[in-house]
Amino acid sequence: MPSIPAGSKRSIHSSAKRVLGKLRQLVVRHLTMKPFEGKVAIVTGSGRGIGRAVVLRLAEHGARVVINDLDAQPAAEVEAAIHSAGGEAVSVLGSVADPKVAIAMVEAAHGKWGRLDILVNNAGVTRDAMIHRMTDEQYNLVMDVVARGAFNCIRAAAPLLRDAGKKDRQAGNFVHRKIVNVSSIAGIHGAVGNANYAAAKAALIGLTKAIAKEWAPCLVNCNAVAPGIVDTRMTAARDDAQNPALGIPAEVREKIKGQMPFGRIGTPEDVAAAIEFLSSSASDFITGQVLQIDGGVEFINVVG
Ligand SMILES: NC(=O)c1ccc[n+]([C@@H]2O[C@H](COP(=O)([O-])OP(=O)(O)OC[C@H]3O[C@@H](n4cnc5c(N)ncnc54)[C@H](O)[C@@H]3O)[C@@H](O)[C@H]2O)c1
């Protein structure tokens, strides 16, 4: 067998070392890469509760995020928490019911990072009353924030979700973009004392299914989550003296707690985990669906 000259041996050895070094870099990069690295997300109503848990989770896993809320202080606290953990975030204050605020959120994502991958329509309110006593203001506010708000944000995001997805697909780049709408079990089953909320949350399910159909060719997945009762300001025991519009009566809360199959009500993190899944590439083949996150309360107590 002919012998390999010493010089060639050295060069084969150093090429192999270079290839191994590159391979090692790739493996390390793969192992340390966060699942939402490079992605940009908008989460509405993310100063508190479920939205806060979602935006913190997406940022922790590498997403750059647009925070939105009506209230400046909770939004600033979430933004500061993300920055101090080394993440990137920007806040856009104002109501999702205002189309200009929806446009401002999309412009913030585009202006700062040039793209949008995930839109979570989470902002919501309640103004509870039995229907024969419900005012036009109570009905309109909930419809405007929940149903109209999600519509405003989806329409404003069309250039960065629909059009960008269409271009990517035409270029052979099959990367999915995601919309997750936060509905409620009230939108599926109805609820006593908040017909406005049930109607708005049902509208959100219709919107979810329509967008799933319209934007599937552009590789945009649109799904909804329908939480049961979750421990947030929205479901805190109502203090009528402080704010009769917020929370639910303490006795109703206790009754619901007593019916929970797992012996507890949900946490914002329970819902955020499902929204993270529906925002991730793990759910690329799922669209137009409504995922109930209610600790089994509806299935076990209603179905029998
Ligand atoms: N908590 C529950 O049991 C429960 C159950 C089912 C569905 N949901 C839904 O989950 C979503 C989040 O609710 P939560 O329980 O975290 O409530 P929350 O009150 O704790 O948080 C909602 C946040 O949205 C903000 N917000 C309200 N109106 C807004 C608007 N017009 N524009 C922008 N921001 C606005 C509020 O300031 C608040 O910070 C809502 O859509 C709600 O309907 C909640």
The ligand as an SDF file (V2000), in Angstrom:
LIG
                    3D

 44 48  0  0  0  0  0  0  0  0999 V2000
  -59.8580   34.1630   34.2250 N   0  0  0  0  0  0  0  0  0  0  0  0
  -60.7020   33.2890   33.7170 C   0  0  0  0  0  0  0  0  0  0  0  0
  -61.3030   32.4700   34.4390 O   0  0  0  0  0  0  0  0  0  0  0  0
  -60.9330   33.2420   32.2480 C   0  0  0  0  0  0  0  0  0  0  0  0
  -61.7140   32.1930   31.7300 C   0  0  0  0  0  0  0  0  0  0  0  0
  -61.9470   32.1250   30.3590 C   0  0  0  0  0  0  0  0  0  0  0  0
  -61.4200   33.0830   29.5320 C   0  0  0  0  0  0  0  0  0  0  0  0
  -60.6640   34.0900   30.0610 N   0  0  0  0  0  0  0  0  0  0  0  0
  -60.1600   35.0900   29.1280 C   0  0  0  0  0  0  0  0  0  0  0  0
  -58.7610   35.2060   29.2690 O   0  0  0  0  0  0  0  0  0  0  0  0
  -58.3460   36.5110   28.8630 C   0  0  0  0  0  0  0  0  0  0  0  0
  -57.4520   37.1140   29.9350 C   0  0  0  0  0  0  0  0  0  0  0  0
  -58.2130   37.2840   31.1050 O   0  0  0  0  0  0  0  0  0  0  0  0
  -57.5780   37.2640   32.5720 P   0  0  0  0  0  0  0  0  0  0  0  0
  -58.3720   36.2990   33.3540 O   0  0  0  0  0  0  0  0  0  0  0  0
  -56.1070   37.1350   32.5030 O   0  0  0  0  0  0  0  0  0  0  0  0
  -58.0140   38.7250   33.0530 O   0  0  0  0  0  0  0  0  0  0  0  0
  -57.2060   39.8990   33.7740 P   0  0  0  0  0  0  0  0  0  0  0  0
  -58.2210   40.9160   34.0890 O   0  0  0  0  0  0  0  0  0  0  0  0
  -56.3530   39.3470   34.8680 O   0  0  0  0  0  0  0  0  0  0  0  0
  -56.2140   40.4190   32.6400 O   0  0  0  0  0  0  0  0  0  0  0  0
  -56.7080   41.0180   31.4760 C   0  0  0  0  0  0  0  0  0  0  0  0
  -55.7660   42.1400   31.0490 C   0  0  0  0  0  0  0  0  0  0  0  0
  -56.2910   42.6780   29.8530 O   0  0  0  0  0  0  0  0  0  0  0  0
  -56.2640   44.0870   29.9450 C   0  0  0  0  0  0  0  0  0  0  0  0
  -57.3300   44.6450   29.1040 N   0  0  0  0  0  0  0  0  0  0  0  0
  -58.6460   44.7170   29.3730 C   0  0  0  0  0  0  0  0  0  0  0  0
  -59.3020   45.3150   28.3810 N   0  0  0  0  0  0  0  0  0  0  0  0
  -58.3860   45.6350   27.4520 C   0  0  0  0  0  0  0  0  0  0  0  0
  -58.4490   46.2870   26.2010 C   0  0  0  0  0  0  0  0  0  0  0  0
  -59.5960   46.7610   25.7370 N   0  0  0  0  0  0  0  0  0  0  0  0
  -57.3090   46.4380   25.4890 N   0  0  0  0  0  0  0  0  0  0  0  0
  -56.1260   45.9920   25.9650 C   0  0  0  0  0  0  0  0  0  0  0  0
  -56.0080   45.3880   27.1740 N   0  0  0  0  0  0  0  0  0  0  0  0
  -57.1150   45.2050   27.8970 C   0  0  0  0  0  0  0  0  0  0  0  0
  -56.5020   44.4010   31.4130 C   0  0  0  0  0  0  0  0  0  0  0  0
  -56.0380   45.6950   31.7560 O   0  0  0  0  0  0  0  0  0  0  0  0
  -55.7230   43.2830   32.0720 C   0  0  0  0  0  0  0  0  0  0  0  0
  -54.3950   43.6380   32.3580 O   0  0  0  0  0  0  0  0  0  0  0  0
  -59.6370   37.2870   28.6110 C   0  0  0  0  0  0  0  0  0  0  0  0
  -59.9380   37.2990   27.2470 O   0  0  0  0  0  0  0  0  0  0  0  0
  -60.6780   36.4810   29.3540 C   0  0  0  0  0  0  0  0  0  0  0  0
  -61.9620   36.6810   28.8570 O   0  0  0  0  0  0  0  0  0  0  0  0
  -60.4170   34.1970   31.3770 C   0  0  0  0  0  0  0  0  0  0  0  0
  1  2  1  0
  2  3  2  0
  2  4  1  0
  4  5  1  0
  4 44  2  0
  5  6  2  0
  6  7  1  0
  7  8  2  0
  8  9  1  0
  8 44  1  0
  9 10  1  0
  9 42  1  0
 10 11  1  0
 11 12  1  0
 11 40  1  0
 12 13  1  0
 13 14  1  0
 14 15  2  0
 14 16  1  0
 14 17  1  0
 17 18  1  0
 18 19  2  0
 18 20  1  0
 18 21  1  0
 21 22  1  0
 22 23  1  0
 23 24  1  0
 23 38  1  0
 24 25  1  0
 25 26  1  0
 25 36  1  0
 26 27  1  0
 26 35  1  0
 27 28  2  0
 28 29  1  0
 29 30  1  0
 29 35  2  0
 30 31  1  0
 30 32  2  0
 32 33  1  0
 33 34  2  0
 34 35  1  0
 36 37  1  0
 36 38  1  0
 38 39  1  0
 40 41  1  0
 40 42  1  0
 42 43  1  0
M  CHG  2   8   1  16  -1
M  END
$$$$
